[in-house]
Amino acid sequence: MVKEISVALGGGGVKGHAHIGVLKVLVREGFAIQAVAGTSAGGLWGSFFAAGYSSDEIERGMRQISLQTLYRRKPDDSQSMMGLAGLEQVLDREFGDLNIEDLPIPFAVTAVDIDTAQQVVLSRGRLVDAILATIAVPGVFPPKIMDHRVLIDGGVLDPVPVNLARSLAPDLPVVAVVLSPPIDQWVQPSPPRSRSSSPAVRRRRSSPATTSPAHRTRRTFLSRRSRSSCRPRWSTASSEHLVHEP
């Protein structure tokens, strides 16, 4: 018996390649995927499946992509660490001007409007543009301008678009693929430690004392220097911006 489901594919960066294996196993086990909702990497790989590519075809195509050219920047890219020029070429070659509403499987992705800090659901319009918006990790890739809105990675607000998957197929159960830790675990502060526990301090303490004449000369020279000569060269006014008093 075929079991119909919808899937919510979450973000995860490079770990997003795992979505290909998940989709392969779900189909192999007899599940019929009737709707795909994705964000970030989930939106990227989910788009190929919703367009009719099998998981094997997606995997073969992924292996043929050169990572050296995938993240090239374009001259008109806004400030970011990397670009998406190479990936955009791949998407244009595979999808062209295909619209989301024309896909054989219902599909939608999420993005975030950086000006309003609100989630944006992309369920219509050019597929390539929607993909470039949902994977636009802020600071890493350039944002995508769509309808006068500056859109960035949908995972900023919702790492796994379960509600969107439900809205695409309200009567079907949702299989959510989570590749990232819960939001409250994204930032784990390091426990405080004393200066004496620093590895560099421990190495200095464990190393034998240097008693060479040159070493004694350097110590004598430093002991004669005044404190004022060891101060930084910037003025007091500028140093207030560099040092935070407790």
C-alpha positions in Angstrom: 0.0 0.0 0.0 1.4 3.4 -1.0 1.5 5.8 1.9 1.1 9.5 0.9 3.1 12.1 2.8 4.4 15.6 2.6 8.0 16.5 3.6 9.5 19.5 5.3 13.2 19.7 4.4 15.2 21.9 6.8 18.4 23.9 6.4 21.8 22.6 7.3 24.4 23.9 4.9 26.6 21.2 3.5 24.7 18.7 5.7 21.8 19.4 3.3 23.1 16.7 1.0 21.6 14.3 3.5 18.1 15.2 2.1 18.9 13.3 -1.1 19.4 10.1 0.9 16.3 10.7 2.9 14.2 11.1 -0.2 15.7 8.0 -1.7 14.8 5.9 1.4 11.3 7.3 1.7 10.6 6.3 -2.0 12.2 3.0 -1.6 10.0 2.2 1.5 6.8 2.9 -0.4 6.1 6.5 0.5 4.6 8.7 -2.1 5.7 12.3 -1.6 2.8 14.6 -2.6 4.2 17.9 -1.4 7.6 19.4 -0.6 8.4 22.4 1.6 11.9 23.5 2.1 14.2 26.1 3.5 17.8 26.8 2.7 19.5 23.6 1.6 16.2 21.8 1.9 14.7 24.2 -0.6 17.6 23.6 -3.0 17.5 19.8 -3.1 13.7 19.7 -2.6 13.2 21.8 -5.8 14.9 19.1 -7.9 12.7 16.4 -6.5 9.5 18.5 -6.9 10.6 19.1 -10.5 10.5 15.4 -11.2 14.1 14.4 -10.7 14.7 11.1 -8.9 17.0 11.0 -5.9 19.5 9.0 -8.0 19.5 11.7 -10.7 20.0 14.4 -8.1 22.9 12.5 -6.6 24.6 12.0 -10.0 24.1 15.6 -10.9 25.5 16.8 -7.6 28.7 14.7 -8.1 29.3 16.4 -11.4 29.2 19.9 -10.0 32.6 21.6 -9.5 32.8 23.2 -6.1 35.6 25.4 -7.3 33.2 27.3 -9.6 30.0 27.0 -7.7 30.5 29.9 -5.4 31.9 32.5 -7.8 30.8 36.1 -7.3 29.2 38.3 -9.9 30.3 41.9 -10.4 27.0 43.3 -9.2 26.8 41.1 -6.0 26.3 42.9 -2.7 28.8 42.5 0.1 29.2 38.8 1.1 31.9 36.3 1.7 31.0 34.2 -1.4 28.7 34.3 -4.4 26.3 32.0 -6.1 27.1 32.7 -9.8 28.2 29.1 -10.5 25.1 27.6 -8.8 22.8 30.0 -10.6 24.2 28.8 -13.9 23.5 25.2 -12.9 19.9 26.2 -11.9 19.3 28.2 -15.1 20.5 25.2 -17.1 18.2 22.8 -15.3 15.1 24.9 -14.7 15.3 27.9 -17.1 12.2 30.0 -16.5 10.1 27.3 -15.0 7.6 28.6 -12.4 6.9 27.0 -9.0 3.2 26.6 -9.8 4.1 24.5 -12.9 6.0 21.8 -10.9 4.5 18.3 -10.9 4.7 18.2 -7.1 3.4 21.1 -5.0 6.4 23.0 -3.7 7.2 26.1 -1.7 10.2 27.6 0.1 10.6 30.2 2.9 12.8 33.3 3.0 13.1 36.2 5.3 12.6 39.9 4.5 15.6 41.5 6.0 13.9 44.9 6.3 10.8 43.7 8.2 12.2 40.5 9.8 9.2 38.6 8.6 9.0 35.2 6.9 8.1 35.2 3.3 6.6 32.1 1.6 7.6 31.7 -2.0 5.0 29.4 -3.7 4.6 31.1 -7.1 6.9 32.7 -9.6 10.3 31.8 -11.1 11.8 28.7 -9.4 15.4 29.8 -9.7 14.7 33.1 -8.0 13.0 31.4 -5.1 15.9 29.0 -4.6 18.5 31.8 -4.6 16.4 33.6 -2.0 16.0 30.6 0.4 19.7 29.7 0.4 21.0 33.3 0.8 22.8 32.8 4.1 23.2 36.3 5.5 26.8 37.5 5.2 27.9 34.4 3.4 25.9 34.7 0.1 24.3 37.9 -1.4 20.7 38.5 -0.6 18.1 38.1 -3.4 16.0 41.1 -4.5 12.5 40.1 -5.3 9.5 42.4 -5.7 11.5 45.3 -4.1 12.2 43.1 -1.0 15.6 42.0 0.2 15.3 38.3 1.0 17.7 36.1 2.9 17.9 32.4 4.1 14.5 31.2 5.4 16.3 29.2 8.1 17.0 32.4 10.0 13.4 32.3 11.4 12.2 28.7 10.7 14.9 26.0 10.2 12.3 23.4 9.3 9.1 24.5 7.5 6.6 22.1 9.0 3.7 24.5 8.9 4.3 25.2 5.3 4.4 21.5 4.5 1.0 21.1 6.2 -0.5 24.0 4.3 0.6 22.4 1.0 -1.1 19.1 1.8 -3.5 19.6 4.8 -4.7 16.0 4.9 -1.4 14.3 4.8 1.2 13.5 7.6 4.4 15.5 7.5 7.9 13.9 7.6 10.2 16.6 8.9 13.9 16.3 8.2 15.9 18.2 10.8 19.6 18.7 10.2 20.4 21.4 12.7 20.2 21.6 16.5 17.3 23.4 18.3 17.5 27.2 18.1 18.2 27.4 21.9 21.4 25.4 21.3 22.7 27.4 18.4 24.9 29.5 20.7 26.6 27.6 23.6 28.8 30.0 25.7 32.1 28.5 26.7 32.5 28.0 30.4 34.7 30.6 32.1 38.3 29.5 32.9 41.1 31.1 34.8 44.2 32.5 33.0 46.3 29.8 34.7 44.3 27.1 32.8 45.4 28.5 29.5 47.5 26.0 27.5 50.1 28.7 26.7 50.5 29.5 30.4 50.8 25.8 31.3 53.6 25.4 28.7 55.5 28.4 30.0 55.3 27.0 33.6 56.4 23.6 32.6 59.4 24.7 30.4 62.8 24.9 32.1 64.0 28.4 33.2 66.3 30.1 30.8 69.6 31.3 32.4 71.7 32.2 29.4 73.5 35.6 29.5 71.5 36.9 26.6 68.3 36.1 28.4 69.5 37.9 31.5 70.5 40.9 29.4 67.0 41.1 27.9 65.4 41.0 31.4 67.8 43.8 32.6 67.0 45.9 29.6 63.2 45.5 30.0 63.4 46.2 33.8 64.9 49.6 33.0 62.2 50.7 30.6 59.6 53.1 32.0 55.9 52.1 32.0 55.2 55.0 29.7 57.4 53.6 27.0 55.4 50.4 26.9 52.0 52.0 26.3 50.3 51.7 23.0 50.7 54.4 20.5 47.0 55.2 20.1 45.6 58.1 22.1 43.4 57.7 25.2 40.4 58.9 23.4 40.7 56.1 20.7 41.4 53.4 23.2 38.1 53.9 24.9 36.5 52.3 21.9 38.7 49.2 22.2 38.6 48.5 25.9 35.4 47.8 27.7 35.5 48.4 31.4 33.8 45.8 33.5 
